[in-house]
Amino acid sequence: MRPDMIPGVTFPDYELSDHTGKHRKLSELQAGDPTVLVLGRGGFCPKDRRQAEGLLQLHREMEVGYCRMVTITTDNIIQTSEYRSGVGAHWPFLSDSRRLVQKDLDIAEYTDPVHNPMIPHVVVLEPGLVIHKIYNGYWFFGRPTVEELRQDLRAVGMKCRPDWDIAAPGLRALWDQGRKEHFHPYGKAYVETLGERD
């Protein structure tokens, strides 16, 4: 991956077609929440399919934990949609068939000229697309386990959620003063956050 893609740096806000053909920006999909971004080979790869199957349970936890997940592959839109439904995923899958992400991040998997995929990576993002951690998944066991991602999301949550420790000094006083912007959903109406969910 490009040497400038390190923790603390803002990840590029790519805009790609999702599994329905709708153009989506990563920042829109993140909507200010901690995010797990999966950069994969595609539905043809048994390792990618197994990884996606393993992420299904974690995604259910992420939904109730106000976190997001996005997968990007070099599959075309039809393959992207089939891959997503084939593994039973409910998070957005984006198609990078023109290999914009692959080229920009310098992650072409040169050992597979037939499919010309990306080298698989998982990027854990803080709000604002800030990189928290990057995993290189060229080898399957280089990919993060569900437990490692839980720990990453915990660390990001502790960092970005001002109400993480609801018993912290001063929070109760802010609540009593009606200062709801310090508490989830941080100044938004709950109905607004429902519109941001995928």
Rosetta blueprint (number, residue, H / E / L):
1 M L
2 R L
3 P L
4 D L
5 M L
6 I L
7 P L
8 G L
9 V L
10 T E
11 F L
12 P L
13 D L
14 Y L
15 E E
16 L E
17 S E
18 D E
19 H L
20 T L
21 G L
22 K L
23 H E
24 R E
25 K E
26 L H
27 S H
28 E H
29 L H
30 Q H
31 A L
32 G L
33 D L
34 P L
35 T E
36 V E
37 L E
38 V E
39 L E
40 G L
41 R L
42 G L
43 G L
44 F L
45 C L
46 P H
47 K H
48 D H
49 R H
50 R H
51 Q H
52 A H
53 E H
54 G H
55 L H
56 L H
57 Q H
58 L H
59 H H
60 R H
61 E H
62 M H
63 E H
64 V H
65 G L
66 Y L
67 C L
68 R E
69 M E
70 V E
71 T E
72 I E
73 T E
74 T L
75 D L
76 N L
77 I H
78 I H
79 Q H
80 T H
81 S H
82 E H
83 Y H
84 R H
85 S H
86 G H
87 V H
88 G L
89 A L
90 H L
91 W L
92 P L
93 F E
94 L E
95 S E
96 D L
97 S L
98 R L
99 R L
100 L H
101 V H
102 Q H
103 K H
104 D H
105 L H
106 D L
107 I L
108 A E
109 E L
110 Y L
111 T L
112 D L
113 P L
114 V L
115 H L
116 N L
117 P L
118 M E
119 I L
120 P L
121 H E
122 V E
123 V E
124 V E
125 L E
126 E E
127 P L
128 G L
129 L L
130 V E
131 I E
132 H E
133 K E
134 I E
135 Y E
136 N E
137 G L
138 Y L
139 W L
140 F H
141 F H
142 G H
143 R L
144 P L
145 T L
146 V H
147 E H
148 E H
149 L H
150 R H
151 Q H
152 D H
153 L H
154 R H
155 A H
156 V H
157 G H
158 M H
159 K H
160 C H
161 R L
162 P L
163 D L
164 W L
165 D L
166 I L
167 A L
168 A L
169 P L
170 G L
171 L H
172 R H
173 A H
174 L H
175 W H
176 D H
177 Q L
178 G L
179 R L
180 K H
181 E H
182 H H
183 F L
184 H L
185 P L
186 Y L
187 G L
188 K L
189 A L
190 Y H
191 V H
192 E H
193 T H
194 L H
195 G H
196 E H
197 R L
198 D L
